[in-house]
């Protein structure tokens, strides 16, 4: 399941801007996307900076994420494949997010055409702004047991956060929190 955070961020933007705030219509969003955001930079920046995004520990976004991923997973898991077996969802992309992003048009989350979609279980680049524990809260809202082909989360931590004895203790606590809340390893 590749690009789900890009999809979630797009769903959240449409929810907020079309249905909650009534700032735009679906036709106006479609016009912006068809233009690849050209001529709509102010709107794109608003979406990038003001709409809720996956990875920030927001309860509503995390609930939509959990429901959306479960729905998608259940569409695919156990469907017959051409080799006589069944498909099994994995929540990882490795580098396919770049290849598929290059083939994907603009998205309602402010992403321009041909830019990468999100990688693995990670948020879209730069969209997780509330820290690593909020990210873990969002990631563990997903029932990864439904993805028998595995799940991957990429974390980048500043070296100062894991330096020395206190840093090692913090790192161990972070991993323990992730696993205790249902994260896969």
N, C-alpha and C positions, 0 to 999 in steps of 0.2 A: 504494500500500500504506500505508494510514493506520492509525496506532495500534499499530504493531508493537512499539514499546518498552513500551507498556502491556501488550501480550500477553506479551512476553518476561519482564517483571518478574512477571507473574502466574504464568507457567510456573515461574520460579525459586522463587517463594514456595511453590507446590504441591510442587515437587521437594524443597525443603528441609524444609518443615513436615510433609508427609504421608509422603514416601518416605525421606528421610534421617534426620530427627530423630524421626519417628513421633509428633509432638506432637499432631497432629489427623488426623481421617479426612477423606476427600473429602466425606462427608455433613456433617460439622461445618463445613467450609469453605463448602459450599453453604448451610447454615443462616445463616452470617454474611453471605453475599452477599445472600440473600433478605431479610434484615433491614436491608440497606443499612448494615451495621456498627453499627446501633443496638443498644446493650447489649453491644457487643463492642469498645469503644474500646481497652481494654488489648491485645487481640489485634491490632487494626488498627495501633496504634502499634508493636507488636513487628515486624509485617510491614514497615511503612514504614522502620524504623530498623535492623533486624537481618538482613533477607533481602538476598541479593545482587541488584544492580540493573544493568541495561544502562547503559553509559557510564562504567564505573569501571575498565576495563582488566583485568577478571578473565578468565582463560583459559577457564574452564568456561562462564561466561555468554557470552563472545564466541563460543565454538564453537557453542553452542546458537543464538545470534543468527544466525550465518552459515548454519547448517543450516536454521533456520526460515524465514529470508527467501528463501533459494534455493528451498526447497520451495514457498513461496507464489508466488514469481515464476514458477516453472515451471508452476504450475497455470493461470496467467493468460496469460502471453505466448503469442502466436500463436493464441489461441482466437478463432474468428470473431466479429465484431460484426455488428450489423444494417445497417451501411452498406457491407457487402461487403469490409471490411478485417479487420484483426486487432487485438486488444488488445495494448498495450505498457505494461508496468508503469512507473510513476514512483514514486520514493521521496520524496514530498513531499505536503504537505497544505495548505499555505498556512494558511487559517483553517478548513478543513473539520473539523479536529480538535475545534474548539469545538462546531460543529453536531452532529457525530456523537457527541461526548462527551455532549451534552445528551440524546441518544436512547439512550445505552448505560447499562445497569444497573451496579451495583457490580462491581468486578473484584478478583481475588484478590491484587493488589498493594497493596491498602489504599485504592484510589480509590473514592470514593463515587459513587453514581448521579448522573448528569447533570453531573459535573465533566468538564473537558476531558480528552481522551486526549492522548498525546504529539504534538508537532508535528514534522513533517518527519523527519529522521534524528536529531533531538535526543532525549535521554533525557526521561523524565517530569520535570516541574518539581521541581527541588531534589534529584533522586536521583543526580546525578553529583557525587560528593564527593571524588574523587581527583585533581582538576585536569584541565586542558585536554589534556595529553599522554595521560592515561589515556583521556579521551573520544575522542581521535583514534584511539587503538589499537582501541577498541571499534568505532567507526564504520568504520574501514578493514578490519575483519574481514569486512565485508559485501562481496560481489562486486558492486559497482555497475555493472559492465559488463553484467550481466544485466537492468538496468533502463534500456532504451533511451529512456524518456521522462524521464530525468534523476533527479537526487538532490540534495536540499538539506539542508545542515547549518547550523543557527543557532548562533553562538557569541556569548557576551557576555563581554567582557573589561573588567576595571576599567581606567579611563583611565591609571592609574599604571603599568600593565604595558606600555603601548605609548607612553609619554611619552619624548620626547627621542630622541637617537641610539641609546642602548642599547635603548630600547623598540621603535624601528623595526627594529633588528637582530633582536630577539626575535620580533617579528611576522613578519618575512620568514622566519625559521627555522621558525616554526610553520606557515606556509603551505607552505613547502618540504617539511617533514616530512609534512604531510597529503597533498600531491600525490605525493611519493615512495613513499608507502605505499598508493597506489591511490585516494585521494580524488578526487572529480570537481570540476571548476571550469568 
